[in-house]
Amino acid sequence: MLNTNTLLIFFIFVPILAIILLTLNIFLSPHNPYESKVAPYECGMQSIVEQTRYKFNINFYLVAMLFLIFDLEILLLFPLAVTLYQVSIFGFSIAIIFFIVLTIGFILEIGQGAIKIIK
């Protein structure tokens, strides 16, 4: 366990290191702005009227949301694996119920057609 002196060193050392690195970045990075770079579209190309927005398929957003949900599910699986001896059967059963509920939700999403699995 970290003692108070170690935490104090971290709280002092980290901001000082961040300030030093930001200062080095300001002084050592190349700074050569030109007209296209400082324009609102810094890619160097002029914007074309009515081409700044594209229509996106809603499936991209659904897949992103599902990824976040199931990524968090896997994230919650790691602490359970580490503390399985301490949480005993009760903790294990609560985790199994949690994963069963998420699995049922995933099956319902596939059934509704939110994710189309192409063979």
DOMAR-803870 format. One line per 4 residues: their letters; for each residue x, y, z of N, C-alpha, C. Coordinates in steps of 0.1 Angstrom, whole numbers, padded with zeros to 4 digits, always signed. Last residue first. Layout:
a) X Y Z X Y Z X Y Z; ...
This chain:
kiik) -0243 -0146 -0435 -0235 -0158 -0436 -0228 -0159 -0449; -0247 -0118 -0415 -0247 -0123 -0429 -0238 -0135 -0429; -0267 -0106 -0391 -0255 -0115 -0392 -0256 -0121 -0406; -0275 -0075 -0381 -0278 -0085 -0392 -0265 -0093 -0394
iagq) -0288 -0062 -0354 -0276 -0066 -0359 -0279 -0077 -0369; -0315 -0057 -0352 -0306 -0046 -0349 -0292 -0049 -0355; -0334 -0076 -0354 -0328 -0072 -0366 -0318 -0060 -0364; -0346 -0088 -0332 -0352 -0076 -0337 -0346 -0071 -0350
giel) -0327 -0108 -0327 -0341 -0112 -0331 -0348 -0100 -0337; -0306 -0093 -0317 -0304 -0101 -0330 -0318 -0104 -0336; -0318 -0084 -0294 -0313 -0074 -0304 -0311 -0081 -0318; -0322 -0108 -0280 -0334 -0100 -0285 -0330 -0090 -0295
ifgi) -0296 -0115 -0275 -0304 -0123 -0283 -0316 -0116 -0289; -0288 -0094 -0258 -0281 -0095 -0271 -0290 -0104 -0280; -0306 -0098 -0236 -0307 -0086 -0244 -0300 -0087 -0258; -0295 -0123 -0228 -0309 -0122 -0233 -0311 -0110 -0241
tlvi) -0270 -0114 -0220 -0271 -0123 -0231 -0285 -0123 -0237; -0276 -0098 -0198 -0270 -0092 -0210 -0271 -0101 -0222; -0287 -0118 -0181 -0295 -0107 -0186 -0290 -0100 -0198; -0264 -0133 -0178 -0276 -0139 -0184 -0285 -0128 -0189
ffii) -0247 -0116 -0164 -0244 -0120 -0177 -0255 -0127 -0185; -0262 -0114 -0140 -0259 -0102 -0148 -0256 -0106 -0162; -0262 -0141 -0131 -0274 -0134 -0134 -0272 -0122 -0143; -0234 -0143 -0127 -0241 -0151 -0137 -0254 -0145 -0141
aisf) -0231 -0125 -0106 -0224 -0122 -0118 -0231 -0131 -0130; -0246 -0138 -0086 -0250 -0124 -0090 -0244 -0121 -0104; -0231 -0161 -0083 -0244 -0162 -0088 -0249 -0149 -0093; -0207 -0151 -0073 -0206 -0158 -0086 -0221 -0158 -0092
gfis) -0215 -0141 -0049 -0210 -0131 -0059 -0210 -0138 -0073; -0223 -0166 -0037 -0232 -0155 -0038 -0228 -0145 -0049; -0200 -0181 -0036 -0211 -0185 -0045 -0220 -0174 -0047; -0173 -0157 -0032 -0179 -0170 -0030 -0190 -0173 -0040
vqyl) -0156 -0136 -0032 -0171 -0133 -0033 -0179 -0146 -0031; -0130 -0146 -0030 -0135 -0138 -0019 -0150 -0136 -0020; -0126 -0160 -0053 -0125 -0167 -0041 -0131 -0159 -0029; -0129 -0140 -0073 -0138 -0151 -0072 -0138 -0158 -0059
tval) -0114 -0117 -0080 -0119 -0118 -0066 -0129 -0130 -0064; -0107 -0121 -0107 -0097 -0119 -0097 -0102 -0121 -0083; -0132 -0123 -0119 -0122 -0134 -0120 -0111 -0133 -0110; -0143 -0098 -0114 -0149 -0110 -0109 -0139 -0122 -0109
pfll) -0126 -0081 -0128 -0126 -0081 -0113 -0132 -0093 -0107; -0133 -0091 -0155 -0120 -0092 -0150 -0119 -0091 -0134; -0160 -0085 -0161 -0156 -0099 -0159 -0143 -0100 -0153; -0162 -0059 -0167 -0167 -0063 -0154 -0164 -0078 -0151
liel) -0153 -0059 -0193 -0145 -0052 -0183 -0150 -0056 -0169; -0173 -0073 -0205 -0160 -0079 -0204 -0151 -0072 -0194; -0192 -0052 -0203 -0195 -0066 -0197 -0182 -0073 -0195; -0181 -0032 -0218 -0182 -0030 -0203 -0185 -0044 -0196
dfil) -0184 -0043 -0242 -0171 -0041 -0238 -0171 -0039 -0223; -0212 -0044 -0245 -0205 -0057 -0243 -0190 -0055 -0239; -0216 -0016 -0247 -0223 -0024 -0236 -0215 -0037 -0234; -0201 -0008 -0269 -0198 -0003 -0256 -0204 -0011 -0245
flma) -0213 -0024 -0289 -0199 -0026 -0286 -0196 -0020 -0272; -0238 -0012 -0290 -0237 -0026 -0285 -0222 -0029 -0282; -0230 +0013 -0300 -0237 +0012 -0286 -0235 -0002 -0281; -0220 +0006 -0325 -0212 +0013 -0315 -0217 +0012 -0301
vlyf) -0243 -0005 -0337 -0231 -0014 -0334 -0222 -0007 -0324; -0259 +0018 -0338 -0263 +0006 -0330 -0251 -0003 -0327; -0244 +0034 -0355 -0246 +0039 -0341 -0250 +0027 -0333; -0246 +0019 -0378 -0233 +0022 -0373 -0234 +0026 -0358
ninf) -0273 +0018 -0383 -0267 +0006 -0379 -0253 +0009 -0373; -0281 +0042 -0395 -0283 +0041 -0381 -0276 +0028 -0375; -0259 +0055 -0419 -0269 +0045 -0416 -0269 +0043 -0401; -0257 +0090 -0425 -0251 +0077 -0420 -0262 +0068 -0417
kyrt) -0252 +0114 -0449 -0262 +0106 -0442 -0255 +0093 -0438; -0229 +0141 -0442 -0233 +0129 -0450 -0244 +0121 -0442; -0221 +0174 -0445 -0228 +0164 -0438 -0232 +0153 -0447; -0208 +0190 -0463 -0202 +0189 -0449 -0209 +0178 -0441
qevi) -0217 +0197 -0487 -0210 +0184 -0486 -0204 +0182 -0472; -0228 +0222 -0491 -0237 +0211 -0488 -0230 +0197 -0489; -0200 +0234 -0508 -0213 +0237 -0502 -0221 +0224 -0502; -0168 +0223 -0499 -0178 +0224 -0510 -0192 +0225 -0503
sqmg) -0138 +0237 -0487 -0151 +0230 -0485 -0160 +0232 -0496; -0106 +0230 -0499 -0117 +0240 -0497 -0130 +0232 -0496; -0080 +0213 -0481 -0090 +0214 -0493 -0101 +0224 -0489; -0066 +0212 -0458 -0060 +0218 -0470 -0068 +0219 -0482
ceyp) -0077 +0205 -0435 -0072 +0194 -0443 -0065 +0199 -0456; -0089 +0223 -0419 -0075 +0223 -0419 -0069 +0212 -0428; -0113 +0244 -0423 -0111 +0230 -0427 -0096 +0229 -0429; -0108 +0271 -0416 -0117 +0263 -0408 -0116 +0248 -0411
avks) -0072 +0277 -0420 -0086 +0278 -0424 -0095 +0269 -0416; -0047 +0271 -0414 -0054 +0279 -0404 -0068 +0282 -0408; -0039 +0258 -0437 -0038 +0251 -0424 -0046 +0258 -0414; -0040 +0276 -0458 -0049 +0265 -0458 -0050 +0258 -0444
eypn) -0020 +0295 -0450 -0034 +0299 -0452 -0043 +0287 -0451; +0002 +0281 -0424 -0001 +0288 -0437 -0016 +0289 -0439; +0024 +0279 -0397 +0011 +0279 -0402 +0010 +0286 -0416; +0047 +0263 -0384 +0047 +0270 -0397 +0033 +0270 -0403
hpsl) +0065 +0252 -0361 +0053 +0261 -0361 +0054 +0268 -0374; +0076 +0221 -0347 +0076 +0231 -0358 +0063 +0239 -0358; +0084 +0219 -0312 +0076 +0215 -0323 +0076 +0226 -0334; +0099 +0230 -0291 +0105 +0221 -0300 +0097 +0217 -0312
finl) +0082 +0247 -0275 +0094 +0252 -0280 +0101 +0243 -0291; +0059 +0231 -0269 +0058 +0244 -0275 +0071 +0249 -0281; +0071 +0208 -0258 +0064 +0207 -0270 +0062 +0221 -0277; +0082 +0219 -0234 +0091 +0213 -0245 +0084 +0212 -0258
tlli) +0058 +0225 -0221 +0067 +0235 -0225 +0077 +0231 -0236; +0048 +0199 -0217 +0041 +0208 -0225 +0049 +0220 -0230; +0068 +0189 -0200 +0066 +0183 -0213 +0058 +0192 -0223; +0065 +0206 -0178 +0078 +0205 -0185 +0076 +0199 -0199
iali) +0039 +0200 -0170 +0043 +0214 -0174 +0056 +0213 -0182; +0042 +0173 -0163 +0033 +0177 -0174 +0036 +0191 -0179; +0060 +0174 -0142 +0064 +0167 -0154 +0055 +0171 -0166; +0044 +0188 -0123 +0056 +0194 -0128 +0061 +0187 -0141
pvfi) +0022 +0170 -0119 +0020 +0183 -0126 +0033 +0189 -0131; +0039 +0147 -0109 +0031 +0146 -0121 +0027 +0160 -0127; +0051 +0156 -0084 +0059 +0152 -0096 +0051 +0152 -0109; +0030 +0160 -0066 +0039 +0171 -0069 +0046 +0168 -0083
ffil) +0017 +0137 -0064 +0009 +0149 -0067 +0017 +0161 -0070; +0038 +0119 -0059 +0031 +0118 -0071 +0023 +0131 -0074; +0045 +0128 -0033 +0055 +0129 -0044 +0048 +0128 -0057; +0022 +0121 -0020 +0025 +0135 -0021 +0036 +0137 -0032
ltnt) +0024 +0093 -0021 +0013 +0100 -0028 +0016 +0115 -0030; +0046 +0089 -0005 +0047 +0085 -0019 +0036 +0092 -0027; +0037 +0098 +0019 +0049 +0105 +0013 +0049 +0102 -0002; +0017 +0080 +0026 +0014 +0094 +0023 +0025 +0102 +0016
nlm) +0022 +0049 +0009 +0021 +0057 +0021 +0019 +0072 +0017; +0005 +0023 -0007 +0013 +0035 -0008 +0011 +0043 +0005; +0008 -0012 +0000 +0000 +0000 +0000 +0009 +0012 +0000
